[in-house]
Amino acid sequence: MATGTGGVGRAFADVIVERRSMPIPGLPQALHDLRILHLSDIHLRQYVTLDTVEQIVTDAAALSPDLVLLTGDIADDLTQLPGAIELVRSLQAPLGAFAILGNHEYFRGIERVRDIYAASPIPLLINESTSLDVRGTRIFLGGLDDPVSLRHLSPDFYVRALDTTLAERNDEDFTILMSHRPNVFPLAAERGVHLTLAGHTHGGQIGWWRRSFLEGAFPEKFLWGEYSLGDARLYTSCGAGHWFPFRLGCPAEAPVIELTRA
């Protein structure tokens, strides 16, 4: 009972916003120290409100992120989504902010979500890409669609999504991929994606030493934290919010990922 009460209490603690170094082999010199604020799974509704987003933005501003990436499930109450987008925009990250869809965007009304983003300064990438120039080095930024349901996930869903999203990539590009779910990571690594950012798992909402308590049971799910396959890297955020208020050893987070040369 005490553990359960503690888990509920910790669900309402401030979101941890801290710099996390990500060493990447072969990182171009121009991208050394590049900082990416990774926002995922805020689930704005009754348990998490715009006050939480304001706290994240205030804390992140002190770390001066260059780029903000939103990897889905931002709002369950879509009336709060425009306010969240405006708060993120207020950071004025030099390289801008970009978003993708999660399964909850589909659950809550995909057409309305698309309309909100279309009227905002934050582009929504759905199996699409864009390029960013950093001191003469090109970042290829891709955003995957979400399969919505695991039960009806076609085995080649991510193959087709990656084919479409990466179609215009050049060999010399540094590639960042946004995917709501981390299970695309092996396929992304095979295709030479340097960095994948994902969420969705909430870290199983129980953690130990910055790993999900369920890691041993589901090692292929990439539940929380940093992972590597060859030179490819993945960071799975355990999320800045929740739809079920319980966290134990797995605090809500909005990491500022700092790229460094391995």
N, C-alpha and C positions, 0 to 999 in steps of 0.2 A: 504494500500500500504506500509506504514511504517513497519507494522508487518510482511508482506511478505518479504520485503527486509531484515529485521532483521533475519528472519528465514533462509534465504539463506546465509547470512553472518555468522551466527553461525554454519552452516554446515561445514564451512572451518576452524573453530577454532581447536586448539590442542585437541587431545583425552585426556580425563581425566583419569589418572592412579592413583588410590588411594586405600588405604587399607580399606576394609569393613569387620567388625567383623560379624561372623556368629555363634551365639550360637546354639549348637546342644545338645539336651538331650542325656545323656549316652555316650558322646564322650569319647573314650579311652584316658587315660592320655597321651599316647605316641603321640597322634595326636593333642594335645592342642598346638595352635600357628602354626599349619601347614598352609602354604600360597600357594594359587592356583591362578595363573594368568589365567583369563578367557578371551579368545579371541573369538569373534564371529562377523560375518557379517561385515567384513572389505570391501568386494566388491572392491578389487583392480581393477581399470580401469582408466578412465580419471579424475574422481573427487578425487579419493583416490589413492595414489601411494606408492611406497616403502619408500619414505621419512616419511610417516605417521607411517609405521611399525617400522622404525628406531627410531622415537620419542617415540613410545610406549615401545620399548625394552630398550631404554636409561632410561626412567623414571621408568620402572618396575625393572630394575637392582638395583636401590637404595632401593627397598623394599624386595629384596632377596627372590623371590618366590621359593618354593620347587618343584613345579609341574606346568606345563603349559598345559592347555587344550583348544583345538580349536574346537568350536562347529558349524562349517559349514559356507558356503558362504564366503570363504576367498578371492577368486579371481574370477572376471568375465573375466579379461584378464589373461589367463593361462600362458602367457609368464612371468608374474610377480610372479607366485606361487613359483617356485624354490628359488627365491631371498627372498621371505617372510619366507619360511621354514628355509633358512640359517640364517636369522636374529634371528628367534625364537631359533634356535639351539645355537646361540652364547650366549644366556643367561646362558647356562650350568646349568639348574635347576637340583638339585641333583637327583630328581625322574624322570627326563626326561620330554618329551612332547608327547602328543597323540592327534589324530584328528579324527573327524567324518565327514560325508557328510551332506551337506545341499541341498536344492532344486536347487540352482544355480550351484552346481557342476554337477548335471545332465543336466541342461540347456546348460552348456558350453562345455560338452564333458566328460562323466564319465570315459571312457576308458583312456583318456589322463590324467585325474586327478589321477586315480589309478596308472598309470605308474609313474607319478611324485612322488607320495608318496612312491611307492615301491623302487624307487631309492634314497630315502632320509632317514635320521636317525629318522624320525617321523613316528611311526606306525599309520596306518589308521584302525580304528575299525568299522566294518560294521556288526552289530548284533554279535559282538565278545567281548571278555573280556580279561583282563590281571590282574595280581596281583602284588602289590607293598608291600615291607616290610619296615616298619618304626619302628625301635627299637623293633622288635619282634611282632608288631601288623600288621596284613595283611589288606591292602586296596584292595577291589575287585572293579576294574574299568571296567565299561561296556560302550559300545558305540553303539547307535541305528542307523539303516539305516533311511533314510528319505523317506516319502511316495510320494514325488515329487509334487503331485497335490492334493489339498484339494477336488476338485470336484469328484475325483475317489478314495477317501480314503475309503478303506474297513473298516467296523466297528471293525473288529478283527485284523487289521494291527498291532497295538501296542501290542495286546495280544500275537500274534505269535512272534513279535520281542522281547518282554520281556522274553517269554518262552525260546527262543534260547539264548539270551544274558546272562541271569541269571542262566543258567542251571548248571554251575559248582560252584556256590556260596556256601560257608559254612555259617552256622548259626552265627558263631562268627566273620565273616568278617564285616568290616566297608565298606558300599557300596556307591560308587559314580557312578552316571549314567550321561552320556552325551547324550543329545537329542537335535537335532536342534530346534525342536518345543516344547514349554512348555506344550502343552495340554495333554501330556502323564503323567503329574504329579499325578493326582488322582490314576491312575493305579499303578504307581511306588510306591506311598505311601502305597497303599494296600499291596504291595509285600515286604514292609519293607526296601525299598531303603532309605538310610539316607539323601543323598544329591543329588539333580538333578540340573544340569547346562544346560541352554538352551538359545536360542536367537530368531532369525527369525522375531520377531514382530517389531523391531526398536522402541518399545515403542509407536507405532502410530506416531512417529516423532513430537508429541506435548505433553509436560508434565507439571506437576505442583507438586511441593514438592516431587520430586522423585517418582511420579506415573504418568502413562499415563493419558492424558486428556480424553481418551476413556474408562478408567477403569469402570466407572459406567454403560456404555452401554454394556460392554463385561466382566463382572466380572469373568467368567469362563475361560477366555483366558490367564490369568496370563501375562499381557502385559509388565510389567517392574518392576523389583525390587525383594525383598525378600517375599516369601510366605511360609506358614506352613499349614500342615494337620496332626494333631496329633504331633508325634515326627519327622515327615519328613519335610525336608526343600527344597525349590527351589529358585534358583536365575535366573531370566530372564534378560540377558543383553540387553540393547537397542542398542547394536552394536557399533563397533569402526569405522564404515564407513557407506556408503549409496550408493544406485544406483540412488536415486533422491535427489539432494542437498537441503534439507530443514529440519531444526531442530529448534524447539522453546520450550524452557524449558525442553529439552530432549537431553542434550549434548552427543556427542559420548563418549563412555567409554570403558575401558579395566580394570575392577576391579581386584584387588588382594584380594581374599577372604581369610580371616584368620579364621580358625576354632577355636572355643573356647568352653569350657565346660559350658553348660547352668546351 
